[in-house]
Amino acid sequence: MAHLDEGVLVLASDGTLGVRNPAARSVIGDQDRLVPPDDPAGGGREMLSLAGESLPFRDLPFVRAFAGDDVVEERFRLHDPHGPDRVLSLSVTLVEGMADLGSRLAVCSFRDVTREQDERDQLVAFAGVVAHDLKNPLTVVSGWLENLGDALSGPPDVASDRLLPMVERARGATEHMRAFIDDLLGFTVARDRPLEIDVLDLSAVAEDVASLRRDGAGRAQIQIQEGMEVCGDRVLVRQLLDNLIGNAVKYVAPGVRPDITVTADVLGDVLEVSVSDNGIGIPPEMRERVFDSFARAHAGSYAGQGLGLAICQRVVDRHGGRIWVAEPAGPGTTIRFTLPRPVVAPGAPRTLDESTTT
């Protein structure tokens, strides 16, 4: 039991706790008795419903089990004021017990399914947004093609200036769908593509991305610090920089020429990279949420699906780094991220064990 990842504990009907393996202690602490949520002996921990609602003491899984209810693989949220909430999948089985713990005992087993639940919630949200965002342009295309069909089925001398706008609007909707599907593919690649780690000239990768943006309609000014090197997957790191620089070019006020700098500082065994711009900025309340899938700080004002920074988050996570929006020193936005620095001679291949990344 000491080596089980699953928590196991034995408790009596009066709430006294008996056997507890280390996995159980790491969740419930060292308290000797289950207590109501408002009892200080519980250390502030509280069992909530999966939706995060408080449960009356009579509805706790242990209390229900002693009342005769079956509790099998039910999910609850454990609130801990000293750490992040966890989602537990929990089962309780009644057994005949030892006299010193009372005549009725229950064995409770549980496992931490927080990550699994988060992924499930994200998948449900992901599916809903995808269905909605793909349906909208399809409706537009269908409507304009129907109008076009009606026009063409009428008099044979229909003016082209009446037909061409219909074609252009249908084409615009299909381009929106194409961009959305490209983002979805990028999101999947950032999560599932096997890493191929090598020593990268990050300055050269950033310069390659910047050269394409400088020639765009915004005539962006982009300065890249020389000599930046990291260990990473070239495809994913390029995608990371392309999304960050692309956002910096895109999110500027009308008439403003984008001005972007990519710099870095060495911090021990990682390189902390900063991408700074003169754009419209990110509201303080959105600086953490912008990395969530489909979260948009400026929805409605600028086109997009809200996946760009979610892709960046996944790429950085898979390399064992972190990414955040820095506190602005002035106008615009600075996004920082860390990647591992080379520990071998430049050009030599290196592997990265993803199981050790956060």
C-alpha positions as CSV (number, residue, x, y, z in Angstrom):
1,M,0.0,0.0,0.0
2,A,2.9,2.3,0.6
3,H,3.8,2.3,-3.0
4,L,0.3,2.7,-4.5
5,D,-0.4,5.9,-6.4
6,E,-4.0,5.4,-5.4
7,G,-5.0,6.7,-2.0
8,V,-6.5,4.1,0.4
9,L,-7.9,4.8,3.9
10,V,-10.2,3.0,6.4
11,L,-12.7,5.0,8.4
12,A,-15.3,4.2,11.0
13,S,-18.9,5.4,10.9
14,D,-18.1,8.1,13.5
15,G,-15.5,9.6,11.2
16,T,-12.5,8.2,12.9
17,L,-9.7,7.5,10.4
18,G,-7.7,4.2,10.7
19,V,-5.3,2.9,8.0
20,R,-4.0,5.6,5.6
21,N,-1.4,5.0,3.0
22,P,1.1,7.8,2.0
23,A,-1.0,8.7,-1.1
24,A,-4.0,9.3,1.1
25,R,-2.1,11.3,3.7
26,S,-0.8,13.6,0.9
27,V,-4.4,14.5,0.1
28,I,-6.2,14.6,3.5
29,G,-3.2,15.4,5.8
30,D,-2.6,13.9,9.2
31,Q,-6.0,14.6,10.8
32,D,-7.4,11.7,12.8
33,R,-11.1,12.3,12.0
34,L,-13.3,13.5,9.2
35,V,-14.9,16.7,10.2
36,P,-17.5,19.1,8.7
37,P,-16.0,21.8,6.4
38,D,-16.3,24.5,9.0
39,D,-14.3,22.6,11.6
40,P,-10.7,24.0,12.0
41,A,-9.4,20.4,12.5
42,G,-9.9,19.8,8.8
43,G,-7.2,22.3,7.9
44,G,-9.6,24.2,5.6
45,R,-10.0,21.3,3.2
46,E,-13.5,20.9,1.8
47,M,-15.0,18.3,-0.5
48,L,-17.0,20.0,-3.3
49,S,-19.1,18.8,-6.1
50,L,-17.5,18.5,-9.5
51,A,-19.0,21.8,-10.4
52,G,-17.4,23.4,-7.4
53,E,-20.5,23.7,-5.1
54,S,-20.2,23.1,-1.4
55,L,-21.6,19.7,-0.2
56,P,-23.6,19.4,3.0
57,F,-22.0,16.9,5.5
58,R,-24.7,14.4,4.8
59,D,-23.9,14.4,1.1
60,L,-20.2,13.6,1.6
61,P,-19.4,10.2,-0.1
62,F,-18.3,8.6,3.2
63,V,-21.5,9.7,5.0
64,R,-23.6,8.5,2.1
65,A,-21.9,5.1,2.0
66,F,-22.7,4.5,5.7
67,A,-26.3,5.5,4.9
68,G,-26.5,2.7,2.3
69,D,-25.7,4.5,-1.0
70,D,-23.3,3.0,-3.5
71,V,-20.3,5.3,-4.1
72,V,-18.4,3.9,-7.1
73,E,-15.9,6.0,-9.1
74,E,-17.7,9.2,-8.4
75,R,-15.8,12.5,-9.0
76,F,-15.5,15.2,-6.4
77,R,-13.4,18.4,-6.2
78,L,-11.2,18.7,-3.1
79,H,-10.6,22.4,-2.2
80,D,-7.4,23.0,-0.3
81,P,-6.7,26.7,0.8
82,H,-3.0,25.9,0.8
83,G,-2.8,24.6,-2.8
84,P,-4.6,24.0,-6.0
85,D,-7.9,22.2,-6.1
86,R,-7.8,18.6,-7.1
87,V,-10.4,16.3,-8.7
88,L,-10.7,12.9,-7.1
89,S,-12.3,9.8,-8.4
90,L,-13.5,8.0,-5.3
91,S,-15.1,4.7,-4.3
92,V,-16.3,3.7,-0.8
93,T,-17.0,0.1,0.2
94,L,-18.5,-1.0,3.6
95,V,-16.7,-3.9,5.4
96,E,-17.0,-5.7,8.8
97,G,-14.3,-4.1,10.9
98,M,-12.1,-4.2,14.0
99,A,-13.8,-3.5,17.3
100,D,-11.4,-0.7,18.3
101,L,-12.6,1.3,15.3
102,G,-16.3,0.6,15.7
103,S,-18.5,-2.1,14.4
104,R,-19.0,-0.6,10.9
105,L,-16.0,0.4,8.7
106,A,-15.6,1.6,5.2
107,V,-12.6,1.3,2.8
108,C,-12.2,4.4,0.6
109,S,-10.0,4.3,-2.4
110,F,-9.4,7.3,-4.6
111,R,-7.1,8.6,-7.4
112,D,-6.2,12.1,-8.6
113,V,-7.9,12.7,-12.0
114,T,-7.3,16.4,-12.1
115,R,-5.4,16.4,-15.3
116,E,-7.8,13.9,-16.9
117,Q,-10.8,16.1,-15.9
118,D,-9.1,19.2,-17.2
119,E,-8.5,17.6,-20.5
120,R,-12.1,16.3,-20.6
121,D,-13.4,19.8,-19.9
122,Q,-11.1,21.3,-22.5
123,L,-12.2,18.7,-25.1
124,V,-15.9,19.5,-24.5
125,A,-15.2,23.2,-24.8
126,F,-13.0,22.6,-27.8
127,A,-15.6,20.6,-29.6
128,G,-18.3,23.2,-28.9
129,V,-16.3,26.1,-30.1
130,V,-15.1,24.2,-33.2
131,A,-18.6,23.2,-34.1
132,H,-19.8,26.8,-33.7
133,D,-16.9,28.5,-35.5
134,L,-17.0,26.1,-38.4
135,K,-20.8,26.3,-38.7
136,N,-20.8,30.1,-39.0
137,P,-18.7,30.5,-42.2
138,L,-20.5,27.5,-43.7
139,T,-23.8,29.3,-43.2
140,V,-22.3,32.4,-44.9
141,V,-21.1,30.4,-47.8
142,S,-24.4,28.6,-48.2
143,G,-26.3,31.9,-48.1
144,W,-24.3,33.7,-50.6
145,L,-24.2,30.7,-53.0
146,E,-27.9,30.5,-52.7
147,N,-28.1,34.2,-53.7
148,L,-25.7,33.6,-56.5
149,G,-27.8,30.7,-57.8
150,D,-30.9,32.9,-57.7
151,A,-29.2,35.6,-59.7
152,L,-27.8,33.3,-62.3
153,S,-31.2,31.6,-62.7
154,G,-32.8,34.9,-63.6
155,P,-32.2,37.0,-66.7
156,P,-29.1,36.0,-68.7
157,D,-27.6,39.5,-68.7
158,V,-27.0,39.8,-65.0
159,A,-24.3,42.4,-64.3
160,S,-21.0,41.1,-63.0
161,D,-20.9,43.9,-60.4
162,R,-23.9,42.3,-58.8
163,L,-22.4,38.8,-58.9
164,L,-18.8,39.4,-57.9
165,P,-19.5,40.7,-54.4
166,M,-21.4,37.5,-53.7
167,V,-18.5,35.4,-54.9
168,E,-16.0,37.5,-52.8
169,R,-18.1,37.1,-49.6
170,A,-18.3,33.4,-50.1
171,R,-14.6,33.3,-50.7
172,G,-13.9,35.3,-47.6
173,A,-15.9,32.9,-45.5
174,T,-14.0,29.9,-46.9
175,E,-10.7,31.7,-46.2
176,H,-11.8,32.1,-42.6
177,M,-12.5,28.4,-42.4
178,R,-9.1,27.6,-43.9
179,A,-7.4,29.8,-41.3
180,F,-9.3,28.2,-38.5
181,I,-8.6,24.7,-39.7
182,D,-4.9,25.6,-40.0
183,D,-4.9,26.8,-36.3
184,L,-6.6,23.6,-35.2
185,L,-3.9,21.6,-37.0
186,G,-1.2,23.7,-35.4
187,F,-2.9,23.2,-32.0
188,T,-2.8,19.4,-32.5
189,V,0.8,19.4,-33.8
190,A,1.9,21.4,-30.8
191,R,0.4,18.8,-28.5
192,D,1.1,15.5,-30.2
193,R,4.1,15.8,-32.5
194,P,7.1,13.9,-31.1
195,L,9.9,16.2,-30.1
196,E,13.1,16.2,-32.1
197,I,15.5,18.2,-29.9
198,D,18.6,19.8,-31.2
199,V,20.7,22.9,-30.5
200,L,19.0,25.8,-32.3
201,D,20.2,29.2,-33.3
202,L,17.1,30.9,-32.0
203,S,18.2,34.3,-33.5
204,A,18.3,32.7,-37.0
205,V,14.9,31.1,-36.6
206,A,13.5,34.4,-35.4
207,E,15.1,36.2,-38.3
208,D,13.6,33.8,-40.7
209,V,10.1,34.4,-39.3
210,A,10.7,38.2,-39.1
211,S,11.8,38.4,-42.8
212,L,8.3,37.3,-43.9
213,R,6.6,39.8,-41.6
214,R,8.7,42.8,-42.6
215,D,7.5,42.4,-46.2
216,G,3.8,42.4,-45.2
217,A,1.3,45.3,-45.5
218,G,2.2,46.7,-42.1
219,R,5.9,47.1,-43.0
220,A,6.8,45.9,-39.5
221,Q,10.1,46.9,-37.9
222,I,11.5,43.8,-36.2
223,Q,14.9,43.7,-34.3
224,I,16.4,40.4,-33.3
225,Q,19.1,40.0,-30.8
226,E,22.0,38.0,-32.1
227,G,23.6,35.0,-30.4
228,M,20.5,33.4,-28.9
229,E,20.8,29.6,-28.6
230,V,18.4,27.0,-27.1
231,C,17.7,23.3,-27.1
232,G,14.4,22.6,-28.8
233,D,12.4,21.2,-31.6
234,R,13.0,23.4,-34.6
235,V,9.4,23.0,-36.1
236,L,7.7,23.8,-32.8
237,V,10.0,26.6,-31.8
238,R,9.5,28.2,-35.2
239,Q,5.8,27.9,-34.7
240,L,6.2,29.5,-31.2
241,L,8.0,32.5,-32.6
242,D,5.8,32.8,-35.7
243,N,2.7,33.1,-33.4
244,L,4.3,35.6,-31.1
245,I,5.7,37.8,-33.8
246,G,2.5,37.5,-35.8
247,N,0.4,38.6,-32.9
248,A,2.8,41.6,-32.3
249,V,2.4,42.6,-36.0
250,K,-1.4,42.1,-35.9
251,Y,-2.5,43.8,-32.6
252,V,-1.6,47.4,-33.3
253,A,-3.8,50.5,-33.4
254,P,-4.9,51.5,-36.9
255,G,-2.2,53.5,-38.7
256,V,0.6,52.4,-36.3
257,R,3.6,50.8,-37.8
258,P,4.5,47.6,-35.7
259,D,7.8,47.9,-33.9
260,I,8.9,44.6,-32.3
261,T,12.1,43.5,-30.5
262,V,13.1,39.9,-29.7
263,T,15.7,39.8,-26.9
264,A,16.9,37.3,-24.3
265,D,18.7,36.9,-21.0
266,V,20.7,33.9,-19.7
267,L,19.3,32.6,-16.4
268,G,21.3,29.6,-15.4
269,D,20.4,26.7,-17.6
270,V,17.5,28.4,-19.4
271,L,17.2,31.3,-21.8
272,E,14.5,33.8,-21.0
273,V,13.2,35.3,-24.3
274,S,11.2,38.5,-24.5
275,V,9.0,39.5,-27.5
276,S,8.1,43.2,-27.0
277,D,5.8,45.4,-29.2
278,N,4.2,48.7,-29.4
279,G,0.7,47.3,-29.8
280,I,-2.6,47.8,-28.1
281,G,-1.6,45.7,-25.0
282,I,-3.5,43.1,-23.0
283,P,-5.9,44.0,-20.3
284,P,-4.6,43.0,-16.8
285,E,-7.5,40.7,-16.2
286,M,-6.7,38.7,-19.4
287,R,-2.9,38.3,-18.9
288,E,-3.3,34.7,-17.6
289,R,-6.4,33.7,-19.5
290,V,-4.9,34.6,-23.0
291,F,-3.1,31.3,-22.9
292,D,-6.3,29.3,-22.6
293,S,-7.8,27.7,-25.8
294,F,-10.1,30.1,-27.6
295,A,-9.5,33.0,-25.1
296,R,-9.3,36.3,-26.8
297,A,-8.4,39.6,-25.2
298,H,-9.8,41.7,-28.1
299,A,-12.6,39.6,-29.5
300,G,-14.7,41.4,-32.1
301,S,-12.0,44.1,-32.9
302,Y,-9.5,41.8,-34.5
303,A,-9.9,38.6,-36.5
304,G,-8.7,35.3,-35.0
305,Q,-9.7,32.1,-33.2
306,G,-7.9,32.5,-29.9
307,L,-5.6,29.5,-30.4
308,G,-2.3,31.2,-31.1
309,L,-1.1,31.7,-27.5
310,A,-2.6,28.4,-26.5
311,I,-0.3,26.8,-29.1
312,C,2.6,28.8,-27.6
313,Q,1.8,27.6,-24.1
314,R,1.8,24.0,-25.3
315,V,5.1,24.3,-27.2
316,V,6.8,25.9,-24.1
317,D,5.3,23.4,-21.7
318,R,6.6,20.5,-23.8
319,H,10.1,22.0,-23.6
320,G,9.9,22.2,-19.8
321,G,9.7,26.0,-19.8
322,R,7.1,28.6,-18.9
323,I,5.4,31.5,-20.7
324,W,3.8,34.6,-19.3
325,V,2.7,38.2,-20.0
326,A,5.2,40.5,-18.4
327,E,4.1,43.6,-16.4
328,P,4.3,46.4,-19.0
329,A,6.8,49.1,-18.5
330,G,5.0,51.3,-21.1
331,P,2.6,50.9,-24.0
332,G,2.4,47.6,-25.9
333,T,2.9,44.0,-24.7
334,T,5.9,42.0,-23.6
335,I,5.6,38.2,-23.6
336,R,8.4,36.2,-22.0
337,F,9.1,32.5,-22.2
338,T,12.0,30.2,-21.2
339,L,13.6,27.4,-23.1
340,P,16.6,25.2,-22.0
341,R,20.0,26.3,-23.0
342,P,22.5,24.0,-24.8
343,V,24.7,22.0,-22.5
344,V,26.7,20.4,-25.4
345,A,28.7,21.9,-28.2
346,P,26.6,23.7,-30.8
347,G,25.4,21.4,-33.6
348,A,25.5,18.2,-31.5
349,P,22.1,16.5,-31.1
350,R,20.5,16.3,-27.7
351,T,17.5,14.4,-26.4
352,L,14.9,15.7,-24.0
353,D,12.9,13.5,-21.8
354,E,9.3,14.9,-21.9
355,S,8.4,13.0,-18.7
356,T,10.6,15.4,-16.7
357,T,8.9,18.6,-18.1
358,T,6.2,20.4,-16.4
